[in-house]
Every structure is written in structure tokens, then in C-alpha cells.
């Protein structure tokens, strides 16, 4: 296994230490205090999680903090509480009812503000609406909405009454919507007439109308009037949100829930194959994301926090809802694309609302980097203190740009690793408390037990690439797959006995920092040498003029597989011959001739999910099959697929 390129990046990445002054301003006060907490979480996890859970509100205490082991486990067994109470009521009762809870901005510039008192009242109204339709504890509610205030309210209302919810990305096709509804079997679906997307209207109610007749479980469709478009409302089935809520009481008694009761079903995104319905508990999910967000972001009461993710991805629920509201901060929700109608909309939002804590994706930061420093200099972003991110490997060059240029060396850049299945991020840093390391995903975090192992499950040596596994459960880890318990065991626990198999390649360096280099099935063999996407992409991204890069392995008669590079540049008309030479030189310098790509394809766009992940498997399908067989409506811009297909069909590749 050839990992020389990765090892070179790892060896050149140095720790960046936070100052003692910044450490003193955190809730725990010092790096030493955090290290002691980290040590306790690993040596005595039951005592650690017991103390964490006590920071929140419970109707009845738990009898056992941890019971069972992977894959069948429970946390805070017998403990009775409610997630919504811990995100809203708790702050109101503690005198923070008039603190701003939520700031919403639409793509067209519309704005709305809610205090904790106001948000609680609206959540209670919609909770009563759902109960009026017979929704009770354990019933299913589907939420097919964009980033609207109503989407946040619907999620919190489901938590309040004990309904199990599933949010579905508003850009999905009718087929993707139907597949999820057929599997989930909701009693109620919440949607909107239409939503703006890059200046155009996307008609969600029309999609719902086409699939709902085939979903026998759906008894009611609740419609938010976002754009005032004319829609068909079927009498007895379809109801307007505003008409229902204006008649509902602002008081609603929360359901008392056991900590392990199911709260969320989230379908993994994918271009092919049947989506997996990942099941998370309700209260245990909130407990851990409360504590993780507190330390990942260094949350304080006066924070203005912005998670740029879409409500259709679990990232928003982890950070923008559960993490933010359980910590009592102000959460910003933005409806549209972060680069529309102007490329600098991202900067505008930060400056306008004085966002000091930001959670985003590596792709978003690389997009900002590609705009250049002149654009950045037009904005006062001195408010920024912490930027955390997740989604894919973050190359050291982009990390350094974020820290030195965007943050003026006055911020904490906290790269993390997590999955839909893990909910929050068990590999990360603690803002201002642990040293930062450009390119790394961070350390094994509080209460987590991760390892890098070989195919037999034996831990590999330090600095050796292997398979990332989780060896002990934590509260927010997925509990099963919706209606598919056997698939749950086969997908995550059949590879290494007693461990959750993440299907990611990683290594742990001499400082104990974890480097996640990509999916194990994104790696490929070149003449017997195993290469990962990250090591080649990192080299490509060091070349000036390349904003983003994606590498896939393609078949080769002699070498088995060879790398193919997609490089996003701002302007194809400027010529790319010289850039091609620079890319090849850098790859040879960083990795060796074995990694020189057979082809470099320059493009102005790459297919990405709304959460910012570049869909490398999609690129591979386009190259090898000439078309995409799966659904692409979950992409941030489905048009990028046809653009790349056109480039390849014209054979405008650099050889």
C-alpha cells in the first residue's frame, strides 16, 4: 500500500496552538482541564455520560447510564425527558425567553426573527395541529421543505409530541420523494407551495400531489404558503399551515419520552441503490449533540451561529437545531444558495448578522477561496471566531487559507469527521482547547473510541493507512436501519466483529490526530499501489487557479486502474495547458510518477450535494458509462452533470 503522498502531507502539517488567553474564555477554562475531561470520558464513559446528561432537564432519572454493547446498546435507560423542552422551554424557564433564538433570511432578502418565547409559542401551535390530526408518540411525520422557519418548527414539534420525523431534501425528484415516503409511511407530510432556488421557483406541492395517492399511510398534507403560487388543494386531505396554526393554542404539554425512543429517521443520500433509513433516538441524540456542539464551537449565550447546511441533511439537525438551541444560542437559517444572487452572499450574511460561529463544508470554503482576496476585503468579518466543517477531507492549503486569510489568524478552524450514522462528530477538536492541525480531522473526541484497523480488525501501526472503526457506542450513534435490522448488521457490523465499520480509510499520526483520507471504495490500485483520492486532490489543490478537485480511478489495461482528475477552474477560456503541466509536476513532487493522471478534465462546475460533498461516484459513472443511471435531483445543481457529460462527449480533455 503506497501512502507516501499522504505521509508527506501528514509530516509537513504542524500543530497550531491556541493562546492561554483564549483558553481562559472557554467554559472549561484551560487545555489541561479539557484533557482531564477527555481522559475521564475514555476511562470511565458511564460516569462521564452520566455527568453530561445531568446538565439537561429530566422528568425522571435513568436507572442505567450505558447498557449493552455494539451493535445493540442503550443510553440513560429509563430516563424520561423531552428533546424540545431541552431546546426551548429550559431557556425560557431560566429567564432567557427574550433572547433571539432564530434569525431567518430568504434567498430574496426576506427576514424574520424569533425569540425563544416566540419560537416556543409557534412550536406549541404546530404541535397542537399535529395532535389534532391524530399524530401521537411513535407516529411518523415527513417534512418536505426547504430552509424555512416552518421546517425548524415542524422538527421541534415532532420532538415535542414524540412523533418520529424524516426531513426530505426539497430538491429531490418525485421518484426519490416517493421511495422515501413508501419506506417511511408517514401519517402527515408537511410541504410548501413552492420555494425559490437560484431565482427560479421549485414547485414542491406538485411533486407531493403526484406521489401521495400511492402512499396509503398519508392522511393529511399541510402546506406552507411560501410564494403564493396557485396549487391544487384536495378537500379533506390538504390544509394550509397558516389557517391551521392561527387557530391553535400556544400551550402544548410535551410528551414524556424515554431517552432511547426513536426520534429521527434519516435516509442516506446516494445516486444508486436503495437509500438506508438511519434511525436515531430523540433524547440521547440531543444530549450528545448538546455537549459536542458546546465544545466543538465553544458555545456561549451571546453567540450568533450559522450552519449553512440544508434542512434535508442531518448536519442541520445536529448543529443548527439540536446543538445550537440546546446551548441557548442564536441560530441563523438561510433559505437559498450561499453564492446567489451574488458570489459573495456568504460574506454578506456573516457581516450582516455578525456571525461569530460558523459551521459549513470544505467545498464552501474552497469556493470562497476561489473568489480571491479583493472580494473578501470588501467585508468586515472581524466577528468570526470559530469555523467548523464536515463533509469531506479538507486539504491543508485550503485550511491555511481559511485560518490566515479569511480568519486573519484570529479564529479557530475545527475540521471534523462524522457521518449520517454517527450523527455528530466523534473525531474533531475542541475550539480553543486542542491544537489545530491543517488537514487532519482532529482527535478522538469526548466519549468516543475510534481505531484504524486492517482487514482482520487488528489495529495498524501509527501512520499506517487502514479502515476506520468505532469500538464502543455513544448516545447519538444510529440504533438500526428503518424496518431493516438485518441490513443494519450487514452494513456496519459484519466486517469487523464488535465494531462499527465506517467504510472510510484513515491513519493516526504521532500526535494522535486522525486523518480521514476518503471512502475505502474511493481508493484505487495503480499497478499494485493503493492510492486515495485525498492525496492526489491535495496536490492538485496546491496549484494556483484550481478551486476544487475530484479524483477517481478508471480502468486501465496495463495498470489496472489509473487516476483521472477533475479540476474546477473559474474560466475555461483562459487556457489550461500550462495549468496541466503544473498539476502533473505537483503530483510527481508530492506522490510520485505512479500517481500522474491519465487525463485531466477542466470544468467550471462539479456535481455536489447541497451539504457540499463532491459526488465522485457520479463522476466515475459518467466517465465509465457515459451516463448517470441514478437520481441526480439531490445535487445542489443537477445541471453540472450535463455540463460534464458535454465536456467529455466533446473530448475536450487534456491528455
ZANURO-98307 format. One line per 10 residues: number of its first residue (from 1); their letters; for each residue y, x, z of C-alpha. Coordinates in nm, 2 decimals, always signed. Example, Ala and Ser with C-alpha at 12.3 -4.5 7.8 and 13.67 -1.06 7.14 Angstrom:
BEGIN
1> AS> -0.45:+1.23:+0.78  -0.11:+1.37:+0.71
//
This chain:
BEGIN
1> XXXXXXXXXX> +0.00:+0.00:+0.00  +0.33:+0.16:-0.12  +0.61:+0.08:+0.12  +0.82:+0.39:+0.06  +1.12:+0.18:-0.06  +1.11:-0.04:+0.25  +1.07:+0.25:+0.48  +1.37:+0.43:+0.32  +1.59:+0.12:+0.39  +1.45:+0.09:+0.74
11> XXXXXXXXXX> +1.51:+0.46:+0.82  +1.86:+0.45:+0.69  +1.96:+0.14:+0.89  +2.13:+0.23:+1.22  +2.19:+0.02:+1.53  +2.54:-0.12:+1.57  +2.62:-0.17:+1.94  +2.83:-0.45:+2.09  +3.10:-0.34:+2.33  +3.07:-0.39:+2.70
21> XXXXXXXXXX> +3.39:-0.60:+2.69  +3.22:-0.85:+2.45  +2.90:-0.85:+2.65  +3.10:-0.94:+2.97  +3.23:-1.25:+2.79  +2.89:-1.39:+2.73  +2.72:-1.65:+2.95  +2.49:-1.39:+3.10  +2.74:-1.11:+3.12  +2.56:-0.79:+3.01
31> XXXXXXXXXX> +2.30:-0.65:+2.78  +2.09:-0.54:+3.08  +2.09:-0.90:+3.22  +1.96:-1.02:+2.88  +1.69:-0.76:+2.87  +1.57:-0.87:+3.21  +1.56:-1.23:+3.09  +1.37:-1.12:+2.77  +1.12:-0.93:+2.98  +1.06:-1.23:+3.21
41> XXXXXXXXXX> +1.01:-1.46:+2.91  +0.73:-1.24:+2.78  +0.57:-1.15:+3.11  +0.59:-1.50:+3.27  +0.65:-1.75:+3.00  +0.57:-2.05:+3.22  +0.83:-1.96:+3.48  +1.08:-1.88:+3.20  +1.05:-2.21:+3.02  +1.04:-2.39:+3.35
51> XXXXXXXXXX> +1.39:-2.25:+3.43  +1.52:-2.32:+3.08  +1.42:-2.68:+3.09  +1.58:-2.73:+3.43  +1.92:-2.67:+3.26  +1.89:-3.01:+3.09  +1.86:-3.36:+3.22  +1.52:-3.52:+3.30  +1.44:-3.87:+3.44  +1.11:-3.74:+3.58
61> XXXXXXXXXX> +0.99:-3.37:+3.62  +0.70:-3.23:+3.44  +0.36:-3.16:+3.61  +0.27:-2.85:+3.40  +0.51:-2.63:+3.20  +0.26:-2.50:+2.95  -0.09:-2.64:+2.88  -0.34:-2.54:+2.62  -0.30:-2.27:+2.36  -0.27:-2.23:+1.98
71> XXXXXXXXXX> -0.32:-2.45:+1.79  -0.34:-2.73:+2.05  -0.07:-2.70:+2.32  +0.19:-2.89:+2.52  +0.51:-2.80:+2.70  +0.67:-2.97:+3.00  +0.37:-3.21:+3.02  +0.46:-3.53:+3.19  +0.83:-3.46:+3.19  +1.04:-3.77:+3.09
81> XXXXXXXXXX> +1.38:-3.74:+2.93  +1.56:-3.82:+2.60  +1.70:-3.58:+2.34  +2.01:-3.79:+2.27  +2.10:-3.81:+2.63  +2.10:-3.43:+2.65  +2.31:-3.40:+2.34  +2.57:-3.67:+2.42  +2.55:-3.86:+2.75  +2.51:-3.55:+2.95
91> XXXXXXXXXX> +2.85:-3.41:+2.84  +3.03:-3.75:+2.88  +2.90:-3.78:+3.23  +3.01:-3.42:+3.30  +3.37:-3.50:+3.21  +3.37:-3.38:+2.85  +3.38:-3.71:+2.68  +3.72:-3.65:+2.52  +3.61:-3.31:+2.38  +3.57:-3.31:+2.00
101> XXXXXXXXXX> +3.21:-3.34:+1.91  +3.21:-3.37:+1.53  +3.45:-3.28:+1.25  +3.35:-3.42:+0.91  +3.51:-3.33:+0.58  +3.41:-3.48:+0.24  +3.40:-3.30:-0.09  +3.71:-3.49:-0.19  +3.90:-3.38:+0.12  +3.85:-3.69:+0.33
111> XXXXXXXXXX> +3.82:-3.61:+0.70  +3.70:-3.78:+1.02  +3.69:-3.67:+1.39  +3.47:-3.79:+1.67  +3.49:-3.71:+2.04  +3.17:-3.71:+2.25  +3.27:-4.05:+2.37  +3.33:-4.18:+2.02  +3.01:-4.04:+1.88  +2.81:-4.18:+2.17
121> XXXXXXXXXX> +2.95:-4.53:+2.11  +2.86:-4.51:+1.74  +2.51:-4.38:+1.81  +2.46:-4.67:+2.05  +2.58:-4.92:+1.79  +2.33:-4.79:+1.54  +2.05:-4.76:+1.80  +2.10:-5.13:+1.87  +2.10:-5.21:+1.49  +1.76:-5.03:+1.46
131> XXXXXXXXXX> +1.62:-5.22:+1.75  +1.74:-5.54:+1.60  +1.51:-5.47:+1.31  +1.22:-5.42:+1.55  +1.22:-5.04:+1.54  +1.06:-4.92:+1.86  +0.92:-4.60:+2.01  +0.69:-4.43:+1.76  +0.81:-4.63:+1.46  +0.92:-4.44:+1.15
141> XXXXXXXXXX> +1.27:-4.43:+1.00  +1.36:-4.25:+0.68  +1.71:-4.11:+0.63  +1.80:-4.06:+0.26  +2.16:-3.95:+0.30  +2.39:-3.65:+0.22  +2.60:-3.48:+0.49  +2.78:-3.79:+0.61  +2.87:-3.88:+0.97  +2.63:-4.17:+0.94
151> XXXXXXXXXX> +2.35:-3.92:+0.88  +2.42:-3.75:+1.21  +2.45:-4.09:+1.38  +2.12:-4.21:+1.24  +1.94:-3.89:+1.36  +2.08:-3.93:+1.71  +2.00:-4.30:+1.72  +1.64:-4.23:+1.63  +1.62:-3.97:+1.91  +1.78:-4.23:+2.15
161> XXXXXXXXXX> +1.53:-4.51:+2.08  +1.22:-4.29:+2.04  +1.18:-4.35:+1.66  +1.02:-4.07:+1.45  +1.26:-3.98:+1.17  +1.24:-3.79:+0.85  +1.55:-3.69:+0.65  +1.51:-3.66:+0.28  +1.73:-3.44:+0.07  +1.97:-3.66:-0.13
171> XXXXXXXXXX> +1.93:-3.46:-0.45  +1.56:-3.53:-0.48  +1.42:-3.72:-0.77  +1.26:-4.07:-0.75  +0.92:-3.91:-0.75  +0.99:-3.67:-0.47  +1.15:-3.95:-0.27  +0.85:-4.18:-0.33  +0.60:-3.91:-0.24  +0.76:-3.86:+0.10
181> XXXXXXXXXX> +0.80:-4.23:+0.17  +0.44:-4.31:+0.07  +0.32:-4.04:+0.32  +0.57:-4.12:+0.60  +0.55:-4.50:+0.58  +0.89:-4.58:+0.74  +0.98:-4.92:+0.87  +1.35:-4.87:+0.78  +1.52:-4.65:+0.53  +1.89:-4.55:+0.55
191> XXXXXXXXXX> +2.08:-4.46:+0.24  +2.41:-4.49:+0.06  +2.55:-4.64:-0.25  +2.64:-4.30:-0.40  +2.75:-3.95:-0.30  +2.99:-3.71:-0.47  +2.83:-3.39:-0.59  +3.05:-3.13:-0.77  +3.29:-3.41:-0.88  +3.02:-3.64:-1.01
201> XXXXXXXXXX> +2.86:-3.94:-0.84  +2.49:-3.93:-0.75  +2.36:-4.29:-0.71  +2.11:-4.29:-0.42  +2.07:-4.67:-0.38  +1.95:-4.69:-0.74  +1.67:-4.44:-0.66  +1.58:-4.63:-0.35  +1.56:-4.96:-0.54  +1.31:-4.81:-0.79
211> XXXXXXXXXX> +1.07:-4.69:-0.53  +1.09:-4.92:-0.23  +0.89:-5.21:-0.39  +0.59:-4.97:-0.38  +0.63:-4.88:-0.02  +0.48:-5.17:+0.18  +0.59:-5.04:+0.52  +0.97:-5.07:+0.45  +1.12:-5.39:+0.60  +1.49:-5.31:+0.57
221> XXXXXXXXXX> +1.72:-5.09:+0.37  +2.05:-5.00:+0.54  +2.32:-4.89:+0.30  +2.63:-4.68:+0.38  +2.93:-4.77:+0.16  +3.05:-4.42:+0.07  +3.21:-4.45:-0.28  +3.24:-4.83:-0.31  +3.02:-4.84:-0.62  +2.86:-5.16:-0.73
231> XXXXXXXXXX> +2.50:-5.18:-0.61  +2.22:-5.44:-0.61  +2.17:-5.58:-0.26  +1.84:-5.77:-0.22  +1.89:-6.06:+0.02  +1.68:-6.03:+0.33  +1.60:-5.66:+0.27  +1.93:-5.48:+0.21  +2.21:-5.46:+0.46  +2.55:-5.28:+0.47
241> XXXXXXXXXX> +2.58:-5.03:+0.75  +2.94:-5.13:+0.84  +2.86:-5.50:+0.86  +2.57:-5.43:+1.10  +2.74:-5.18:+1.32  +3.07:-5.37:+1.37  +2.88:-5.65:+1.54  +2.66:-5.42:+1.76  +2.72:-5.32:+2.12  +2.85:-4.98:+2.21
251> XXXXXXXXXX> +2.60:-4.97:+2.50  +2.23:-4.89:+2.45  +1.98:-4.79:+2.71  +1.79:-4.48:+2.59  +1.41:-4.48:+2.56  +1.24:-4.27:+2.82  +1.02:-4.02:+2.63  +0.76:-3.77:+2.73  +0.85:-3.41:+2.63  +0.58:-3.39:+2.36
261> XXXXXXXXXX> +0.63:-3.73:+2.20  +0.67:-3.68:+1.83  +1.04:-3.70:+1.71  +1.06:-3.54:+1.37  +0.85:-3.52:+1.05  +0.99:-3.27:+0.80  +0.84:-3.22:+0.47  +0.83:-2.86:+0.34  +1.00:-2.82:+0.01  +0.81:-2.69:-0.29
271> XXXXXXXXXX> +0.81:-2.71:-0.66  +0.44:-2.79:-0.69  +0.17:-2.93:-0.48  +0.17:-3.20:-0.21  +0.45:-3.15:+0.05  +0.34:-3.09:+0.40  +0.48:-3.32:+0.67  +0.55:-3.08:+0.96  +0.56:-3.26:+1.29  +0.79:-3.15:+1.58
281> XXXXXXXXXX> +0.82:-3.30:+1.92  +1.15:-3.46:+2.02  +1.25:-3.33:+2.36  +1.07:-3.00:+2.35  +1.24:-2.93:+2.02  +1.58:-2.99:+2.18  +1.50:-2.78:+2.49  +1.43:-2.46:+2.29  +1.70:-2.50:+2.03  +1.95:-2.56:+2.31
291> XXXXXXXXXX> +1.86:-2.23:+2.47  +1.81:-2.03:+2.14  +2.14:-2.15:+2.00  +2.31:-2.07:+2.32  +2.21:-1.70:+2.29  +2.19:-1.66:+1.91  +2.55:-1.79:+1.88  +2.69:-1.71:+2.22  +2.80:-2.07:+2.25  +3.09:-2.17:+2.47
301> XXXXXXXXXX> +3.25:-2.51:+2.53  +3.55:-2.44:+2.31  +3.35:-2.33:+2.01  +3.41:-2.47:+1.66  +3.07:-2.43:+1.50  +2.99:-2.48:+1.13  +2.63:-2.50:+1.00  +2.66:-2.50:+0.62  +2.31:-2.65:+0.56  +2.24:-2.99:+0.42
311> XXXXXXXXXX> +2.10:-3.26:+0.64  +1.80:-3.27:+0.41  +1.69:-2.93:+0.55  +1.57:-2.87:+0.91  +1.83:-2.59:+0.95  +2.10:-2.86:+1.00  +1.89:-3.03:+1.27  +1.82:-2.71:+1.45  +2.17:-2.56:+1.45  +2.42:-2.83:+1.35
321> XXXXXXXXXX> +2.28:-3.11:+1.56  +2.04:-3.01:+1.84  +2.17:-2.66:+1.90  +2.54:-2.74:+1.88  +2.55:-3.08:+2.06  +2.31:-2.99:+2.34  +2.55:-2.69:+2.41  +2.85:-2.93:+2.40  +3.04:-2.76:+2.12  +3.23:-2.90:+1.82
331> XXXXXXXXXX> +3.01:-2.91:+1.51  +3.16:-2.92:+1.16  +2.98:-3.12:+0.89  +3.08:-3.07:+0.53  +2.96:-3.31:+0.26  +2.98:-3.11:-0.06  +2.91:-2.78:-0.23  +3.07:-2.49:-0.05  +3.21:-2.35:-0.37  +3.35:-2.67:-0.51
341> XXXXXXXXXX> +3.61:-2.76:-0.64  +3.72:-2.40:-0.58  +3.51:-2.10:-0.53  +3.70:-2.03:-0.21  +3.63:-2.37:-0.04  +3.41:-2.18:+0.21  +3.71:-1.97:+0.32  +3.93:-2.28:+0.32  +3.71:-2.46:+0.56  +3.69:-2.17:+0.81
351> XXXXXXXXXX> +4.06:-2.12:+0.81  +4.15:-2.49:+0.83  +3.93:-2.57:+1.13  +3.94:-2.23:+1.29  +3.57:-2.20:+1.28  +3.46:-1.92:+1.52  +3.08:-1.96:+1.50  +2.91:-1.99:+1.16  +2.55:-2.04:+1.05  +2.48:-2.00:+0.69
361> XXXXXXXXXX> +2.24:-1.85:+0.43  +2.23:-1.49:+0.28  +2.29:-1.64:-0.06  +2.62:-1.80:+0.05  +2.74:-1.46:+0.19  +2.65:-1.28:-0.13  +2.84:-1.55:-0.33  +3.15:-1.48:-0.12  +3.10:-1.10:-0.17  +3.09:-1.16:-0.55
371> XXXXXXXXXX> +3.44:-1.32:-0.54  +3.60:-0.99:-0.44  +3.83:-0.89:-0.16  +4.15:-1.02:-0.33  +4.03:-1.38:-0.27  +3.93:-1.30:+0.09  +4.28:-1.16:+0.16  +4.44:-1.49:+0.10  +4.29:-1.64:+0.41  +4.33:-1.58:+0.79
381> XXXXXXXXXX> +3.97:-1.56:+0.91  +4.05:-1.38:+1.23  +3.90:-1.68:+1.42  +3.54:-1.57:+1.32  +3.34:-1.42:+1.60  +2.97:-1.48:+1.52  +2.79:-1.53:+1.18  +2.42:-1.61:+1.20  +2.20:-1.67:+0.90  +1.85:-1.75:+0.79
391> XXXXXXXXXX> +1.66:-1.83:+0.47  +1.55:-1.51:+0.31  +1.57:-1.13:+0.35  +1.93:-1.01:+0.39  +1.99:-0.67:+0.22  +2.17:-0.41:+0.42  +2.46:-0.38:+0.17  +2.55:-0.74:+0.20  +2.51:-0.72:+0.58  +2.76:-0.44:+0.59
401> XXXXXXXXXX> +3.00:-0.62:+0.36  +2.98:-0.92:+0.60  +3.04:-0.71:+0.90  +3.30:-0.47:+0.77  +3.49:-0.67:+0.51  +3.45:-1.03:+0.60  +3.45:-0.97:+0.97  +3.67:-0.66:+0.99  +3.41:-0.51:+1.23  +3.52:-0.77:+1.49
411> XXXXXXXXXX> +3.22:-1.00:+1.45  +2.85:-1.02:+1.54  +2.63:-1.06:+1.24  +2.30:-1.21:+1.36  +2.03:-1.22:+1.09  +1.73:-1.43:+1.20  +1.38:-1.54:+1.08  +1.24:-1.88:+1.11  +1.05:-2.15:+0.92  +1.03:-2.52:+0.90
421> XXXXXXXXXX> +0.72:-2.49:+1.10  +0.87:-2.27:+1.37  +1.19:-2.48:+1.39  +1.44:-2.24:+1.54  +1.43:-1.86:+1.50  +1.17:-1.67:+1.72  +1.29:-1.34:+1.56  +1.66:-1.28:+1.60  +1.93:-1.11:+1.80  +2.14:-1.24:+2.09
431> XXXXXXXXXX> +2.51:-1.24:+1.99  +2.70:-0.95:+2.16  +2.39:-0.87:+2.38  +2.15:-0.69:+2.15  +2.24:-0.42:+1.90  +2.27:-0.53:+1.54  +2.06:-0.36:+1.27  +2.16:-0.42:+0.90  +1.87:-0.57:+0.70  +1.65:-0.65:+1.00
441> XXXXXXXXXX> +1.57:-1.00:+1.11  +1.61:-0.89:+1.47  +1.38:-0.86:+1.78  +1.10:-1.07:+1.91  +1.32:-1.33:+2.09  +1.30:-1.51:+2.42  +0.96:-1.65:+2.49  +0.82:-1.55:+2.15  +0.51:-1.34:+2.09  +0.50:-1.21:+1.74
451> XXXXXXXXXX> +0.30:-0.94:+1.58  +0.23:-0.77:+1.25  -0.14:-0.75:+1.17  -0.38:-0.65:+0.89  -0.63:-0.89:+0.72  -0.87:-0.87:+1.02  -0.60:-0.97:+1.27  -0.57:-0.62:+1.42  -0.21:-0.51:+1.49  -0.10:-0.24:+1.24
461> XXXXXXXXXX> +0.08:+0.08:+1.33  +0.46:+0.09:+1.38  +0.64:+0.10:+1.05  +0.34:-0.04:+0.86  +0.36:-0.35:+0.64  +0.13:-0.63:+0.74  +0.11:-1.01:+0.80  +0.34:-1.17:+1.04  +0.17:-1.39:+1.31  +0.27:-1.58:+1.62
471> XXXXXXXXXX> +0.02:-1.53:+1.90  +0.15:-1.77:+2.17  +0.30:-2.12:+2.14  +0.66:-2.20:+2.22  +0.81:-2.55:+2.27  +0.97:-2.60:+1.92  +0.66:-2.48:+1.72  +0.51:-2.75:+1.50  +0.24:-2.96:+1.66  +0.05:-3.08:+1.35
481> XXXXXXXXXX> +0.09:-3.20:+0.99  +0.17:-3.57:+0.95  -0.17:-3.75:+0.90  -0.33:-3.42:+0.80  -0.46:-3.24:+1.11  -0.73:-3.06:+0.91  -0.47:-2.92:+0.67  -0.26:-2.81:+0.97  -0.55:-2.59:+1.09  -0.64:-2.47:+0.74
491> XXXXXXXXXX> -0.28:-2.38:+0.65  -0.18:-2.19:+0.96  -0.48:-2.10:+1.18  -0.77:-2.02:+0.95  -0.65:-1.67:+0.86  -0.63:-1.50:+1.20  -0.82:-1.66:+1.49  -0.59:-1.78:+1.77  -0.27:-1.70:+1.59  -0.02:-1.89:+1.37
501> XXXXXXXXXX> -0.02:-1.72:+1.02  +0.33:-1.72:+0.88  +0.24:-1.61:+0.53  +0.52:-1.35:+0.55  +0.50:-0.98:+0.51  +0.68:-0.77:+0.78  +0.69:-0.45:+0.97  +0.82:-0.35:+1.31  +1.03:-0.03:+1.33  +1.06:+0.23:+1.61
511> XXXXXXXXXX> +1.34:+0.03:+1.78  +1.12:-0.29:+1.79  +1.32:-0.46:+1.52  +1.13:-0.68:+1.28  +1.18:-0.65:+0.90  +1.05:-0.96:+0.71  +1.03:-0.85:+0.35  +0.92:-1.17:+0.18  +0.63:-1.41:+0.14  +0.29:-1.25:+0.12
521> XXXXXXXXXX> +0.24:-1.43:-0.21  +0.57:-1.29:-0.34  +0.43:-0.94:-0.31  +0.25:-0.79:-0.61  +0.04:-0.49:-0.71  +0.17:-0.24:-0.97  -0.11:+0.00:-1.07  -0.27:-0.04:-0.73  +0.06:+0.00:-0.54  +0.17:-0.31:-0.34
531> XXXXXXXXXX> +0.54:-0.38:-0.38  +0.75:-0.66:-0.22  +1.04:-0.85:-0.36  +1.28:-0.72:-0.09  +1.25:-0.35:-0.15  +1.34:-0.39:-0.52  +1.60:-0.65:-0.47  +1.78:-0.44:-0.21  +1.80:-0.16:-0.46  +1.93:-0.39:-0.73
541> XXXXXXXXXX> +2.19:-0.54:-0.50  +2.34:-0.19:-0.43  +2.46:-0.18:-0.79  +2.82:-0.29:-0.83  +2.85:-0.60:-1.04  +2.53:-0.76:-0.92  +2.60:-1.06:-0.69  +2.24:-1.18:-0.64  +1.89:-1.06:-0.74  +1.55:-1.20:-0.75
551> XXXXXXXXXX> +1.23:-1.01:-0.84  +0.90:-1.15:-0.94  +0.57:-0.99:-1.05  +0.45:-1.07:-1.41  +0.11:-0.98:-1.57  +0.07:-0.65:-1.75  -0.24:-0.54:-1.94  -0.23:-0.19:-1.81  -0.08:-0.20:-1.46  -0.20:-0.55:-1.36
561> XXXXXXXXXX> +0.15:-0.66:-1.26  +0.50:-0.52:-1.32  +0.83:-0.62:-1.17  +1.07:-0.84:-1.36  +1.43:-0.85:-1.23  +1.68:-1.14:-1.25  +2.03:-1.02:-1.17  +2.32:-1.26:-1.13  +2.65:-1.13:-1.27  +2.98:-1.30:-1.29
571> XXXXXXXXXX> +3.04:-1.27:-1.66  +2.77:-1.21:-1.92  +3.02:-1.15:-2.19  +3.13:-0.82:-2.03  +2.81:-0.64:-2.14  +2.52:-0.53:-1.93  +2.38:-0.23:-2.09  +2.54:+0.02:-1.85  +2.45:-0.20:-1.56  +2.09:-0.20:-1.67
581> XXXXXXXXXX> +2.08:+0.18:-1.66  +2.24:+0.18:-1.31  +1.98:-0.07:-1.18  +1.69:+0.14:-1.32  +1.84:+0.46:-1.17  +1.88:+0.30:-0.83  +1.53:+0.16:-0.83  +1.39:+0.50:-0.91  +1.60:+0.66:-0.65  +1.51:+0.41:-0.38
591> XXXXXXXXXX> +1.15:+0.34:-0.46  +1.02:+0.54:-0.75  +0.93:+0.51:-1.11  +0.64:+0.28:-1.02  +0.89:+0.01:-0.95  +1.10:+0.03:-1.27  +1.11:-0.33:-1.41  +0.96:-0.41:-1.75  +1.25:-0.64:-1.81  +1.59:-0.72:-1.65
601> XXXXXXXXXX> +1.73:-1.06:-1.72  +2.10:-1.11:-1.66  +2.22:-1.46:-1.58  +2.52:-1.63:-1.43  +2.31:-1.85:-1.20  +1.98:-1.86:-1.02  +1.78:-2.16:-0.91  +1.83:-2.21:-0.53  +1.76:-2.48:-0.28  +2.06:-2.63:-0.10
611> XXXXXXXXXX> +1.97:-2.42:+0.20  +2.03:-2.11:-0.01  +1.68:-1.99:-0.09  +1.63:-1.84:-0.44  +1.32:-2.01:-0.59  +1.12:-1.71:-0.71  +0.81:-1.91:-0.77  +1.01:-2.13:-1.01  +1.14:-1.82:-1.19  +0.78:-1.70:-1.23
621> XXXXXXXXXX> +0.67:-2.03:-1.37  +0.95:-2.02:-1.63  +0.86:-1.67:-1.74  +0.48:-1.71:-1.75  +0.45:-2.07:-1.86  +0.79:-2.13:-2.04  +0.85:-2.44:-1.84  +0.85:-2.59:-1.49  +0.58:-2.84:-1.41  +0.71:-2.94:-1.06
631> XXXXXXXXXX> +1.01:-3.13:-0.94  +1.34:-2.95:-0.95  +1.57:-3.21:-0.81  +1.56:-3.04:-0.47  +1.76:-2.75:-0.61  +2.13:-2.70:-0.54  +2.19:-2.71:-0.91  +1.89:-2.82:-1.12  +2.09:-2.71:-1.44  +2.02:-2.35:-1.36
641> XXXXXXXXXX> +1.66:-2.40:-1.47  +1.76:-2.50:-1.82  +2.01:-2.21:-1.83  +1.74:-1.96:-1.76  +1.50:-2.12:-1.99  +1.76:-2.09:-2.27  +1.82:-1.72:-2.19  +1.45:-1.65:-2.21  +1.39:-1.85:-2.52  +1.68:-1.67:-2.70
651> XXXXX> +1.51:-1.35:-2.58  +1.84:-1.22:-2.45  +1.66:-0.99:-2.21  +1.74:-0.62:-2.16  +1.43:-0.41:-2.24
//
